Amino acid sequence: MTRIKDKCVLITGAGSGIGRIMGRLALEKGARKVVVWDLNEQNIAASLAEYAAPDRTAGYRVDVSDPQQVADTFARTCRECGEVGILINCAGIITGNKTFDCQTVGEIRRTMDVNATAPMVLALQALPAMIARNEGHICNIASAAGMISNPRMSVYAASKWAVIGWSDSLRIELQEARSGVHVTTVAPYYIDTGMFRGVHSRLVPILDPEKTARKIIRAIERNRDFRGIPWGFHLIRFVQGILPTSWFDRIIGHWAGIYHTMDHFTGRK
């Protein structure tokens, strides 16, 4: 079990959405400090105001796609808030619902930098002290898009496939080293936070942010290796494995509507 009580919990992207909710839940469970990292200063202020616990919270503006900012801000976080015991990589972006041929190199780089590279860079900062203490937990929020291909989100899906592959490989490395540091990889379906506004889903319901955040925190506490949300989404992976590609495309992609969920995407403005 991973105890949140008395730990310093760092959450990227905690200025909104499930990141903000997880910060509140960590405080409710007795975290010594909850540290909010976000790019938007107004969102940081809103999270800290909602928490209403100035002695137990801190916020830092940081662009996680900038490795130097990550390193500098992490060092500052440790100086001012103490060693990070739990790291939750939650920050993420999606730039639109264009097909791949309409993407720009800048959009590709930004998406990969924020969604895939940033969690690795931040983990590099946090791991040495965790390994030295033989204690710590890193939770990486990927996506169900990292388990199933989906049109009109090819670059986003690529970034989340990368997160899942890296995160689970890191877990195995730490296990083989008999380390007390744990890694949890989370792959949720669409969450109703505004990030995927306009998405329509016929087969799988859009996830409730509060319930999803609670499931993630529970997965951290129980040292779960991998947590797909909802659990039933794993059945799609099973079907994907046994059906010919053309059948899967027709049944799950078109009849069930998975391949059309992003058709009317508008996202958060």
Order of alpha helices (4+ residues) and beta strands (2+ residues): beta-alpha-beta-alpha-beta-alpha-beta-alpha-alpha-beta-alpha-beta-alpha-beta-alpha-alpha
